Amino acid sequence: MNYRHAFHAGNHADVLKHYVLSRLIALLSRKEAPFAYLDSHAGIGLYDLRGDQASRTGEWLQGIARLWQATDVPDPLLDYLEVIRG
């Protein structure tokens, strides 16, 4: 199987994964004890959602695009959205 994340970046599963990860890191950072995080599947880390590959599937339109425009979201999502919108 040949998987290229650029075709699926920003889809609903990607949003859920990044939100859960960001919440875990935020909660872990409340503790005084240090922690380490290693992402073994990060890929290139930055994807052009209007680029050729992401445009072919348009999956991001039902994922992160819906959150970008959302105005009424639960409080736990606000930190995540602040980073994403930036």
PDB file of N, CA, C and O in Angstrom, chain B, residues numbered from 101:
ATOM      1  N   MET B 101       0.840  -1.178   0.000  1.00  0.00           N
ATOM      2  CA  MET B 101       0.000   0.000   0.000  1.00  0.00           C
ATOM      3  C   MET B 101       0.887   1.243   0.000  1.00  0.00           C
ATOM      4  O   MET B 101       1.829   1.338   0.787  1.00  0.00           O
ATOM      5  N   ASN B 102       0.594   2.164  -0.855  1.00  0.00           N
ATOM      6  CA  ASN B 102       1.333   3.416  -0.939  1.00  0.00           C
ATOM      7  C   ASN B 102       0.468   4.520  -0.341  1.00  0.00           C
ATOM      8  O   ASN B 102      -0.498   4.955  -0.968  1.00  0.00           O
ATOM      9  N   TYR B 103       0.803   4.976   0.860  1.00  0.00           N
ATOM     10  CA  TYR B 103       0.008   5.996   1.542  1.00  0.00           C
ATOM     11  C   TYR B 103       0.740   7.327   1.511  1.00  0.00           C
ATOM     12  O   TYR B 103       1.906   7.408   1.896  1.00  0.00           O
ATOM     13  N   ARG B 104       0.069   8.349   1.062  1.00  0.00           N
ATOM     14  CA  ARG B 104       0.600   9.708   1.076  1.00  0.00           C
ATOM     15  C   ARG B 104      -0.359  10.576   1.882  1.00  0.00           C
ATOM     16  O   ARG B 104      -1.502  10.801   1.485  1.00  0.00           O
ATOM     17  N   HIS B 105       0.126  11.054   3.010  1.00  0.00           N
ATOM     18  CA  HIS B 105      -0.736  11.804   3.920  1.00  0.00           C
ATOM     19  C   HIS B 105      -1.268  13.096   3.291  1.00  0.00           C
ATOM     20  O   HIS B 105      -2.334  13.578   3.675  1.00  0.00           O
ATOM     21  N   ALA B 106      -0.546  13.645   2.346  1.00  0.00           N
ATOM     22  CA  ALA B 106      -0.966  14.904   1.717  1.00  0.00           C
ATOM     23  C   ALA B 106      -2.358  14.808   1.100  1.00  0.00           C
ATOM     24  O   ALA B 106      -3.046  15.820   0.972  1.00  0.00           O
ATOM     25  N   PHE B 107      -2.780  13.607   0.718  1.00  0.00           N
ATOM     26  CA  PHE B 107      -4.119  13.423   0.155  1.00  0.00           C
ATOM     27  C   PHE B 107      -5.202  13.453   1.238  1.00  0.00           C
ATOM     28  O   PHE B 107      -6.371  13.697   0.939  1.00  0.00           O
ATOM     29  N   HIS B 108      -4.815  13.203   2.502  1.00  0.00           N
ATOM     30  CA  HIS B 108      -5.772  13.062   3.597  1.00  0.00           C
ATOM     31  C   HIS B 108      -5.581  14.081   4.711  1.00  0.00           C
ATOM     32  O   HIS B 108      -6.334  14.080   5.685  1.00  0.00           O
ATOM     33  N   ALA B 109      -4.593  14.941   4.583  1.00  0.00           N
ATOM     34  CA  ALA B 109      -4.294  15.930   5.631  1.00  0.00           C
ATOM     35  C   ALA B 109      -5.504  16.813   5.896  1.00  0.00           C
ATOM     36  O   ALA B 109      -6.169  17.288   4.975  1.00  0.00           O
ATOM     37  N   GLY B 110      -5.766  17.017   7.171  1.00  0.00           N
ATOM     38  CA  GLY B 110      -6.862  17.895   7.564  1.00  0.00           C
ATOM     39  C   GLY B 110      -8.226  17.242   7.585  1.00  0.00           C
ATOM     40  O   GLY B 110      -9.220  17.913   7.864  1.00  0.00           O
ATOM     41  N   ASN B 111      -8.307  15.944   7.299  1.00  0.00           N
ATOM     42  CA  ASN B 111      -9.619  15.302   7.323  1.00  0.00           C
ATOM     43  C   ASN B 111     -10.094  15.129   8.768  1.00  0.00           C
ATOM     44  O   ASN B 111      -9.372  15.469   9.706  1.00  0.00           O
ATOM     45  N   HIS B 112     -11.302  14.602   8.945  1.00  0.00           N
ATOM     46  CA  HIS B 112     -11.870  14.518  10.292  1.00  0.00           C
ATOM     47  C   HIS B 112     -11.021  13.673  11.235  1.00  0.00           C
ATOM     48  O   HIS B 112     -10.895  14.004  12.414  1.00  0.00           O
ATOM     49  N   ALA B 113     -10.444  12.595  10.739  1.00  0.00           N
ATOM     50  CA  ALA B 113      -9.607  11.743  11.590  1.00  0.00           C
ATOM     51  C   ALA B 113      -8.316  12.458  11.974  1.00  0.00           C
ATOM     52  O   ALA B 113      -7.834  12.311  13.098  1.00  0.00           O
ATOM     53  N   ASP B 114      -7.763  13.219  11.062  1.00  0.00           N
ATOM     54  CA  ASP B 114      -6.553  13.992  11.323  1.00  0.00           C
ATOM     55  C   ASP B 114      -6.822  15.050  12.399  1.00  0.00           C
ATOM     56  O   ASP B 114      -6.010  15.253  13.302  1.00  0.00           O
ATOM     57  N   VAL B 115      -7.960  15.709  12.289  1.00  0.00           N
ATOM     58  CA  VAL B 115      -8.342  16.724  13.276  1.00  0.00           C
ATOM     59  C   VAL B 115      -8.489  16.087  14.658  1.00  0.00           C
ATOM     60  O   VAL B 115      -7.988  16.624  15.646  1.00  0.00           O
ATOM     61  N   LEU B 116      -9.163  14.967  14.728  1.00  0.00           N
ATOM     62  CA  LEU B 116      -9.338  14.281  16.007  1.00  0.00           C
ATOM     63  C   LEU B 116      -7.988  13.885  16.597  1.00  0.00           C
ATOM     64  O   LEU B 116      -7.741  14.100  17.784  1.00  0.00           O
ATOM     65  N   LYS B 117      -7.122  13.312  15.780  1.00  0.00           N
ATOM     66  CA  LYS B 117      -5.792  12.896  16.240  1.00  0.00           C
ATOM     67  C   LYS B 117      -5.011  14.078  16.798  1.00  0.00           C
ATOM     68  O   LYS B 117      -4.437  13.985  17.883  1.00  0.00           O
ATOM     69  N   HIS B 118      -4.984  15.176  16.075  1.00  0.00           N
ATOM     70  CA  HIS B 118      -4.219  16.342  16.527  1.00  0.00           C
ATOM     71  C   HIS B 118      -4.838  17.001  17.745  1.00  0.00           C
ATOM     72  O   HIS B 118      -4.123  17.493  18.617  1.00  0.00           O
ATOM     73  N   TYR B 119      -6.149  17.015  17.811  1.00  0.00           N
ATOM     74  CA  TYR B 119      -6.805  17.595  18.988  1.00  0.00           C
ATOM     75  C   TYR B 119      -6.492  16.767  20.240  1.00  0.00           C
ATOM     76  O   TYR B 119      -6.115  17.325  21.271  1.00  0.00           O
ATOM     77  N   VAL B 120      -6.646  15.458  20.158  1.00  0.00           N
ATOM     78  CA  VAL B 120      -6.372  14.592  21.314  1.00  0.00           C
ATOM     79  C   VAL B 120      -4.909  14.720  21.726  1.00  0.00           C
ATOM     80  O   VAL B 120      -4.611  14.826  22.916  1.00  0.00           O
ATOM     81  N   LEU B 121      -4.011  14.713  20.774  1.00  0.00           N
ATOM     82  CA  LEU B 121      -2.591  14.856  21.082  1.00  0.00           C
ATOM     83  C   LEU B 121      -2.305  16.193  21.760  1.00  0.00           C
ATOM     84  O   LEU B 121      -1.567  16.239  22.744  1.00  0.00           O
ATOM     85  N   SER B 122      -2.875  17.272  21.250  1.00  0.00           N
ATOM     86  CA  SER B 122      -2.627  18.589  21.850  1.00  0.00           C
ATOM     87  C   SER B 122      -3.190  18.676  23.271  1.00  0.00           C
ATOM     88  O   SER B 122      -2.585  19.305  24.140  1.00  0.00           O
ATOM     89  N   ARG B 123      -4.344  18.049  23.509  1.00  0.00           N
ATOM     90  CA  ARG B 123      -4.916  18.025  24.870  1.00  0.00           C
ATOM     91  C   ARG B 123      -4.045  17.214  25.818  1.00  0.00           C
ATOM     92  O   ARG B 123      -3.820  17.623  26.957  1.00  0.00           O
ATOM     93  N   LEU B 124      -3.554  16.068  25.358  1.00  0.00           N
ATOM     94  CA  LEU B 124      -2.681  15.255  26.198  1.00  0.00           C
ATOM     95  C   LEU B 124      -1.415  16.008  26.583  1.00  0.00           C
ATOM     96  O   LEU B 124      -0.991  15.974  27.738  1.00  0.00           O
ATOM     97  N   ILE B 125      -0.815  16.684  25.614  1.00  0.00           N
ATOM     98  CA  ILE B 125       0.397  17.449  25.902  1.00  0.00           C
ATOM     99  C   ILE B 125       0.089  18.599  26.859  1.00  0.00           C
ATOM    100  O   ILE B 125       0.866  18.864  27.776  1.00  0.00           O
ATOM    101  N   ALA B 126      -1.028  19.276  26.656  1.00  0.00           N
ATOM    102  CA  ALA B 126      -1.411  20.368  27.554  1.00  0.00           C
ATOM    103  C   ALA B 126      -1.623  19.863  28.975  1.00  0.00           C
ATOM    104  O   ALA B 126      -1.187  20.504  29.931  1.00  0.00           O
ATOM    105  N   LEU B 127      -2.281  18.730  29.120  1.00  0.00           N
ATOM    106  CA  LEU B 127      -2.527  18.179  30.451  1.00  0.00           C
ATOM    107  C   LEU B 127      -1.250  17.665  31.099  1.00  0.00           C
ATOM    108  O   LEU B 127      -1.046  17.857  32.298  1.00  0.00           O
ATOM    109  N   LEU B 128      -0.390  17.018  30.327  1.00  0.00           N
ATOM    110  CA  LEU B 128       0.880  16.548  30.872  1.00  0.00           C
ATOM    111  C   LEU B 128       1.773  17.706  31.308  1.00  0.00           C
ATOM    112  O   LEU B 128       2.523  17.584  32.277  1.00  0.00           O
ATOM    113  N   SER B 129       1.693  18.816  30.603  1.00  0.00           N
ATOM    114  CA  SER B 129       2.560  19.952  30.935  1.00  0.00           C
ATOM    115  C   SER B 129       2.132  20.669  32.204  1.00  0.00           C
ATOM    116  O   SER B 129       2.863  21.529  32.695  1.00  0.00           O
ATOM    117  N   ARG B 130       0.974  20.341  32.744  1.00  0.00           N
ATOM    118  CA  ARG B 130       0.551  20.916  34.028  1.00  0.00           C
ATOM    119  C   ARG B 130       1.369  20.360  35.196  1.00  0.00           C
ATOM    120  O   ARG B 130       1.520  21.013  36.229  1.00  0.00           O
ATOM    121  N   LYS B 131       1.886  19.162  35.017  1.00  0.00           N
ATOM    122  CA  LYS B 131       2.672  18.526  36.069  1.00  0.00           C
ATOM    123  C   LYS B 131       4.077  19.114  36.093  1.00  0.00           C
ATOM    124  O   LYS B 131       4.586  19.579  35.073  1.00  0.00           O
ATOM    125  N   GLU B 132       4.690  19.087  37.257  1.00  0.00           N
ATOM    126  CA  GLU B 132       6.059  19.583  37.366  1.00  0.00           C
ATOM    127  C   GLU B 132       7.071  18.610  36.784  1.00  0.00           C
ATOM    128  O   GLU B 132       8.158  19.013  36.369  1.00  0.00           O
ATOM    129  N   ALA B 133       6.723  17.346  36.751  1.00  0.00           N
ATOM    130  CA  ALA B 133       7.649  16.339  36.234  1.00  0.00           C
ATOM    131  C   ALA B 133       7.823  16.501  34.726  1.00  0.00           C
ATOM    132  O   ALA B 133       6.851  16.737  34.008  1.00  0.00           O
ATOM    133  N   PRO B 134       9.049  16.376  34.252  1.00  0.00           N
ATOM    134  CA  PRO B 134       9.275  16.484  32.803  1.00  0.00           C
ATOM    135  C   PRO B 134       8.720  15.267  32.072  1.00  0.00           C
ATOM    136  O   PRO B 134       8.525  14.203  32.659  1.00  0.00           O
ATOM    137  N   PHE B 135       8.474  15.446  30.798  1.00  0.00           N
ATOM    138  CA  PHE B 135       8.035  14.327  29.962  1.00  0.00           C
ATOM    139  C   PHE B 135       8.641  14.503  28.584  1.00  0.00           C
ATOM    140  O   PHE B 135       9.064  15.599  28.214  1.00  0.00           O
ATOM    141  N   ALA B 136       8.678  13.435  27.840  1.00  0.00           N
ATOM    142  CA  ALA B 136       9.209  13.471  26.478  1.00  0.00           C
ATOM    143  C   ALA B 136       8.144  12.920  25.538  1.00  0.00           C
ATOM    144  O   ALA B 136       7.373  12.033  25.903  1.00  0.00           O
ATOM    145  N   TYR B 137       8.116  13.447  24.346  1.00  0.00           N
ATOM    146  CA  TYR B 137       7.187  12.959  23.331  1.00  0.00           C
ATOM    147  C   TYR B 137       7.955  12.801  22.021  1.00  0.00           C
ATOM    148  O   TYR B 137       8.655  13.715  21.586  1.00  0.00           O
ATOM    149  N   LEU B 138       7.817  11.653  21.410  1.00  0.00           N
ATOM    150  CA  LEU B 138       8.461  11.376  20.145  1.00  0.00           C
ATOM    151  C   LEU B 138       7.394  10.923  19.164  1.00  0.00           C
ATOM    152  O   LEU B 138       6.722   9.917  19.393  1.00  0.00           O
ATOM    153  N   ASP B 139       7.239  11.646  18.092  1.00  0.00           N
ATOM    154  CA  ASP B 139       6.253  11.276  17.076  1.00  0.00           C
ATOM    155  C   ASP B 139       6.987  10.547  15.962  1.00  0.00           C
ATOM    156  O   ASP B 139       7.781  11.143  15.233  1.00  0.00           O
ATOM    157  N   SER B 140       6.721   9.277  15.840  1.00  0.00           N
ATOM    158  CA  SER B 140       7.410   8.469  14.836  1.00  0.00           C
ATOM    159  C   SER B 140       6.698   8.475  13.480  1.00  0.00           C
ATOM    160  O   SER B 140       7.189   7.883  12.519  1.00  0.00           O
ATOM    161  N   HIS B 141       5.534   9.147  13.402  1.00  0.00           N
ATOM    162  CA  HIS B 141       4.775   9.159  12.153  1.00  0.00           C
ATOM    163  C   HIS B 141       4.359  10.574  11.754  1.00  0.00           C
ATOM    164  O   HIS B 141       3.274  10.768  11.206  1.00  0.00           O
ATOM    165  N   ALA B 142       5.191  11.537  12.018  1.00  0.00           N
ATOM    166  CA  ALA B 142       4.823  12.936  11.796  1.00  0.00           C
ATOM    167  C   ALA B 142       4.804  13.341  10.329  1.00  0.00           C
ATOM    168  O   ALA B 142       4.176  14.343   9.988  1.00  0.00           O
ATOM    169  N   GLY B 143       5.448  12.624   9.478  1.00  0.00           N
ATOM    170  CA  GLY B 143       5.483  13.021   8.072  1.00  0.00           C
ATOM    171  C   GLY B 143       6.259  14.317   7.898  1.00  0.00           C
ATOM    172  O   GLY B 143       7.175  14.600   8.671  1.00  0.00           O
ATOM    173  N   ILE B 144       5.908  15.101   6.901  1.00  0.00           N
ATOM    174  CA  ILE B 144       6.634  16.346   6.654  1.00  0.00           C
ATOM    175  C   ILE B 144       6.190  17.464   7.584  1.00  0.00           C
ATOM    176  O   ILE B 144       6.891  18.465   7.729  1.00  0.00           O
ATOM    177  N   GLY B 145       5.025  17.302   8.218  1.00  0.00           N
ATOM    178  CA  GLY B 145       4.591  18.250   9.244  1.00  0.00           C
ATOM    179  C   GLY B 145       3.802  19.447   8.756  1.00  0.00           C
ATOM    180  O   GLY B 145       3.100  20.074   9.550  1.00  0.00           O
ATOM    181  N   LEU B 146       3.890  19.783   7.500  1.00  0.00           N
ATOM    182  CA  LEU B 146       3.157  20.930   6.963  1.00  0.00           C
ATOM    183  C   LEU B 146       2.639  20.555   5.576  1.00  0.00           C
ATOM    184  O   LEU B 146       3.393  20.138   4.698  1.00  0.00           O
ATOM    185  N   TYR B 147       1.326  20.719   5.411  1.00  0.00           N
ATOM    186  CA  TYR B 147       0.701  20.307   4.155  1.00  0.00           C
ATOM    187  C   TYR B 147      -0.122  21.454   3.591  1.00  0.00           C
ATOM    188  O   TYR B 147      -0.823  22.148   4.329  1.00  0.00           O
ATOM    189  N   ASP B 148      -0.035  21.648   2.288  1.00  0.00           N
ATOM    190  CA  ASP B 148      -0.796  22.682   1.602  1.00  0.00           C
ATOM    191  C   ASP B 148      -2.183  22.122   1.271  1.00  0.00           C
ATOM    192  O   ASP B 148      -2.330  21.318   0.350  1.00  0.00           O
ATOM    193  N   LEU B 149      -3.180  22.547   2.017  1.00  0.00           N
ATOM    194  CA  LEU B 149      -4.527  22.015   1.824  1.00  0.00           C
ATOM    195  C   LEU B 149      -5.170  22.498   0.529  1.00  0.00           C
ATOM    196  O   LEU B 149      -6.167  21.930   0.082  1.00  0.00           O
ATOM    197  N   ARG B 150      -4.619  23.521  -0.064  1.00  0.00           N
ATOM    198  CA  ARG B 150      -5.126  23.986  -1.354  1.00  0.00           C
ATOM    199  C   ARG B 150      -4.238  23.504  -2.505  1.00  0.00           C
ATOM    200  O   ARG B 150      -4.433  23.882  -3.661  1.00  0.00           O
ATOM    201  N   GLY B 151      -3.270  22.669  -2.164  1.00  0.00           N
ATOM    202  CA  GLY B 151      -2.358  22.120  -3.164  1.00  0.00           C
ATOM    203  C   GLY B 151      -3.002  21.003  -3.964  1.00  0.00           C
ATOM    204  O   GLY B 151      -4.144  20.615  -3.714  1.00  0.00           O
ATOM    205  N   ASP B 152      -2.261  20.499  -4.918  1.00  0.00           N
ATOM    206  CA  ASP B 152      -2.768  19.487  -5.843  1.00  0.00           C
ATOM    207  C   ASP B 152      -3.254  18.229  -5.136  1.00  0.00           C
ATOM    208  O   ASP B 152      -4.356  17.756  -5.415  1.00  0.00           O
ATOM    209  N   GLN B 153      -2.459  17.683  -4.233  1.00  0.00           N
ATOM    210  CA  GLN B 153      -2.814  16.408  -3.613  1.00  0.00           C
ATOM    211  C   GLN B 153      -4.045  16.518  -2.722  1.00  0.00           C
ATOM    212  O   GLN B 153      -4.966  15.712  -2.846  1.00  0.00           O
ATOM    213  N   ALA B 154      -4.076  17.495  -1.833  1.00  0.00           N
ATOM    214  CA  ALA B 154      -5.231  17.650  -0.938  1.00  0.00           C
ATOM    215  C   ALA B 154      -6.486  18.038  -1.712  1.00  0.00           C
ATOM    216  O   ALA B 154      -7.596  17.678  -1.321  1.00  0.00           O
ATOM    217  N   SER B 155      -6.313  18.762  -2.796  1.00  0.00           N
ATOM    218  CA  SER B 155      -7.467  19.173  -3.603  1.00  0.00           C
ATOM    219  C   SER B 155      -8.115  18.002  -4.334  1.00  0.00           C
ATOM    220  O   SER B 155      -9.307  18.039  -4.638  1.00  0.00           O
ATOM    221  N   ARG B 156      -7.339  16.974  -4.611  1.00  0.00           N
ATOM    222  CA  ARG B 156      -7.893  15.810  -5.312  1.00  0.00           C
ATOM    223  C   ARG B 156      -8.978  15.117  -4.499  1.00  0.00           C
ATOM    224  O   ARG B 156      -9.991  14.686  -5.051  1.00  0.00           O
ATOM    225  N   THR B 157      -8.769  15.008  -3.185  1.00  0.00           N
ATOM    226  CA  THR B 157      -9.755  14.322  -2.348  1.00  0.00           C
ATOM    227  C   THR B 157     -10.708  15.302  -1.671  1.00  0.00           C
ATOM    228  O   THR B 157     -11.879  14.986  -1.463  1.00  0.00           O
ATOM    229  N   GLY B 158     -10.216  16.481  -1.329  1.00  0.00           N
ATOM    230  CA  GLY B 158     -11.048  17.481  -0.653  1.00  0.00           C
ATOM    231  C   GLY B 158     -11.475  17.066   0.751  1.00  0.00           C
ATOM    232  O   GLY B 158     -12.402  17.649   1.313  1.00  0.00           O
ATOM    233  N   GLU B 159     -10.810  16.069   1.319  1.00  0.00           N
ATOM    234  CA  GLU B 159     -11.193  15.579   2.641  1.00  0.00           C
ATOM    235  C   GLU B 159     -11.110  16.654   3.719  1.00  0.00           C
ATOM    236  O   GLU B 159     -11.869  16.620   4.688  1.00  0.00           O
ATOM    237  N   TRP B 160     -10.206  17.594   3.560  1.00  0.00           N
ATOM    238  CA  TRP B 160     -10.018  18.632   4.571  1.00  0.00           C
ATOM    239  C   TRP B 160     -11.234  19.551   4.679  1.00  0.00           C
ATOM    240  O   TRP B 160     -11.422  20.217   5.697  1.00  0.00           O
ATOM    241  N   LEU B 161     -12.054  19.587   3.636  1.00  0.00           N
ATOM    242  CA  LEU B 161     -13.242  20.447   3.670  1.00  0.00           C
ATOM    243  C   LEU B 161     -14.269  19.978   4.696  1.00  0.00           C
ATOM    244  O   LEU B 161     -15.036  20.782   5.225  1.00  0.00           O
ATOM    245  N   GLN B 162     -14.283  18.676   4.976  1.00  0.00           N
ATOM    246  CA  GLN B 162     -15.186  18.130   5.994  1.00  0.00           C
ATOM    247  C   GLN B 162     -14.482  17.964   7.338  1.00  0.00           C
ATOM    248  O   GLN B 162     -15.081  17.467   8.291  1.00  0.00           O
ATOM    249  N   GLY B 163     -13.231  18.371   7.423  1.00  0.00           N
ATOM    250  CA  GLY B 163     -12.452  18.266   8.653  1.00  0.00           C
ATOM    251  C   GLY B 163     -12.104  19.638   9.199  1.00  0.00           C
ATOM    252  O   GLY B 163     -12.934  20.309   9.812  1.00  0.00           O
ATOM    253  N   ILE B 164     -10.876  20.040   8.969  1.00  0.00           N
ATOM    254  CA  ILE B 164     -10.369  21.282   9.565  1.00  0.00           C
ATOM    255  C   ILE B 164     -11.074  22.522   9.019  1.00  0.00           C
ATOM    256  O   ILE B 164     -11.208  23.513   9.738  1.00  0.00           O
ATOM    257  N   ALA B 165     -11.516  22.491   7.790  1.00  0.00           N
ATOM    258  CA  ALA B 165     -12.205  23.659   7.223  1.00  0.00           C
ATOM    259  C   ALA B 165     -13.475  23.984   8.008  1.00  0.00           C
ATOM    260  O   ALA B 165     -13.812  25.155   8.184  1.00  0.00           O
ATOM    261  N   ARG B 166     -14.168  22.971   8.472  1.00  0.00           N
ATOM    262  CA  ARG B 166     -15.390  23.200   9.258  1.00  0.00           C
ATOM    263  C   ARG B 166     -15.057  23.841  10.604  1.00  0.00           C
ATOM    264  O   ARG B 166     -15.822  24.666  11.103  1.00  0.00           O
ATOM    265  N   LEU B 167     -13.921  23.467  11.192  1.00  0.00           N
ATOM    266  CA  LEU B 167     -13.537  24.060  12.479  1.00  0.00           C
ATOM    267  C   LEU B 167     -13.030  25.489  12.330  1.00  0.00           C
ATOM    268  O   LEU B 167     -13.268  26.327  13.200  1.00  0.00           O
ATOM    269  N   TRP B 168     -12.333  25.770  11.236  1.00  0.00           N
ATOM    270  CA  TRP B 168     -11.836  27.128  11.006  1.00  0.00           C
ATOM    271  C   TRP B 168     -12.968  28.141  11.083  1.00  0.00           C
ATOM    272  O   TRP B 168     -12.791  29.243  11.601  1.00  0.00           O
ATOM    273  N   GLN B 169     -14.117  27.765  10.571  1.00  0.00           N
ATOM    274  CA  GLN B 169     -15.240  28.696  10.484  1.00  0.00           C
ATOM    275  C   GLN B 169     -16.192  28.607  11.671  1.00  0.00           C
ATOM    276  O   GLN B 169     -17.098  29.431  11.794  1.00  0.00           O
ATOM    277  N   ALA B 170     -16.001  27.624  12.544  1.00  0.00           N
ATOM    278  CA  ALA B 170     -16.919  27.407  13.664  1.00  0.00           C
ATOM    279  C   ALA B 170     -16.831  28.562  14.667  1.00  0.00           C
ATOM    280  O   ALA B 170     -15.743  29.053  14.964  1.00  0.00           O
ATOM    281  N   THR B 171     -17.968  28.980  15.174  1.00  0.00           N
ATOM    282  CA  THR B 171     -18.000  30.056  16.171  1.00  0.00           C
ATOM    283  C   THR B 171     -18.443  29.547  17.532  1.00  0.00           C
ATOM    284  O   THR B 171     -18.072  30.127  18.552  1.00  0.00           O
ATOM    285  N   ASP B 172     -19.215  28.497  17.572  1.00  0.00           N
ATOM    286  CA  ASP B 172     -19.721  27.957  18.826  1.00  0.00           C
ATOM    287  C   ASP B 172     -19.102  26.585  19.069  1.00  0.00           C
ATOM    288  O   ASP B 172     -19.647  25.561  18.655  1.00  0.00           O
ATOM    289  N   VAL B 173     -17.952  26.580  19.748  1.00  0.00           N
ATOM    290  CA  VAL B 173     -17.244  25.328  20.009  1.00  0.00           C
ATOM    291  C   VAL B 173     -17.054  25.150  21.513  1.00  0.00           C
ATOM    292  O   VAL B 173     -17.013  26.137  22.248  1.00  0.00           O
ATOM    293  N   PRO B 174     -16.939  23.918  21.976  1.00  0.00           N
ATOM    294  CA  PRO B 174     -16.687  23.679  23.400  1.00  0.00           C
ATOM    295  C   PRO B 174     -15.355  24.292  23.845  1.00  0.00           C
ATOM    296  O   PRO B 174     -14.407  24.371  23.064  1.00  0.00           O
ATOM    297  N   ASP B 175     -15.299  24.715  25.083  1.00  0.00           N
ATOM    298  CA  ASP B 175     -14.093  25.359  25.616  1.00  0.00           C
ATOM    299  C   ASP B 175     -12.804  24.564  25.394  1.00  0.00           C
ATOM    300  O   ASP B 175     -11.782  25.160  25.055  1.00  0.00           O
ATOM    301  N   PRO B 176     -12.817  23.235  25.575  1.00  0.00           N
ATOM    302  CA  PRO B 176     -11.561  22.502  25.374  1.00  0.00           C
ATOM    303  C   PRO B 176     -10.988  22.624  23.965  1.00  0.00           C
ATOM    304  O   PRO B 176      -9.796  22.384  23.769  1.00  0.00           O
ATOM    305  N   LEU B 177     -11.797  22.986  22.991  1.00  0.00           N
ATOM    306  CA  LEU B 177     -11.305  23.143  21.618  1.00  0.00           C
ATOM    307  C   LEU B 177     -10.683  24.510  21.349  1.00  0.00           C
ATOM    308  O   LEU B 177     -10.004  24.686  20.337  1.00  0.00           O
ATOM    309  N   LEU B 178     -10.900  25.463  22.221  1.00  0.00           N
ATOM    310  CA  LEU B 178     -10.461  26.833  21.952  1.00  0.00           C
ATOM    311  C   LEU B 178      -8.950  26.963  21.781  1.00  0.00           C
ATOM    312  O   LEU B 178      -8.496  27.655  20.870  1.00  0.00           O
ATOM    313  N   ASP B 179      -8.160  26.309  22.641  1.00  0.00           N
ATOM    314  CA  ASP B 179      -6.702  26.374  22.510  1.00  0.00           C
ATOM    315  C   ASP B 179      -6.240  25.778  21.186  1.00  0.00           C
ATOM    316  O   ASP B 179      -5.381  26.337  20.505  1.00  0.00           O
ATOM    317  N   TYR B 180      -6.821  24.640  20.835  1.00  0.00           N
ATOM    318  CA  TYR B 180      -6.472  23.980  19.574  1.00  0.00           C
ATOM    319  C   TYR B 180      -6.804  24.894  18.392  1.00  0.00           C
ATOM    320  O   TYR B 180      -5.993  25.057  17.479  1.00  0.00           O
ATOM    321  N   LEU B 181      -7.998  25.486  18.416  1.00  0.00           N
ATOM    322  CA  LEU B 181      -8.402  26.361  17.318  1.00  0.00           C
ATOM    323  C   LEU B 181      -7.540  27.610  17.212  1.00  0.00           C
ATOM    324  O   LEU B 181      -7.276  28.092  16.111  1.00  0.00           O
ATOM    325  N   GLU B 182      -7.107  28.127  18.338  1.00  0.00           N
ATOM    326  CA  GLU B 182      -6.247  29.309  18.327  1.00  0.00           C
ATOM    327  C   GLU B 182      -4.950  29.017  17.564  1.00  0.00           C
ATOM    328  O   GLU B 182      -4.481  29.844  16.781  1.00  0.00           O
ATOM    329  N   VAL B 183      -4.385  27.850  17.798  1.00  0.00           N
ATOM    330  CA  VAL B 183      -3.159  27.455  17.093  1.00  0.00           C
ATOM    331  C   VAL B 183      -3.455  27.223  15.620  1.00  0.00           C
ATOM    332  O   VAL B 183      -2.705  27.693  14.764  1.00  0.00           O
ATOM    333  N   ILE B 184      -4.521  26.515  15.308  1.00  0.00           N
ATOM    334  CA  ILE B 184      -4.859  26.188  13.925  1.00  0.00           C
ATOM    335  C   ILE B 184      -5.157  27.448  13.114  1.00  0.00           C
ATOM    336  O   ILE B 184      -4.703  27.589  11.979  1.00  0.00           O
ATOM    337  N   ARG B 185      -5.910  28.346  13.700  1.00  0.00           N
ATOM    338  CA  ARG B 185      -6.256  29.580  12.977  1.00  0.00           C
ATOM    339  C   ARG B 185      -5.060  30.489  12.771  1.00  0.00           C
ATOM    340  O   ARG B 185      -5.035  31.290  11.837  1.00  0.00           O
ATOM    341  N   GLY B 186      -4.075  30.367  13.635  1.00  0.00           N
ATOM    342  CA  GLY B 186      -2.854  31.181  13.511  1.00  0.00           C
ATOM    343  C   GLY B 186      -2.027  30.735  12.341  1.00  0.00           C
ATOM    344  O   GLY B 186      -0.966  31.303  12.082  1.00  0.00           O
TER     345      GLY B 186
END
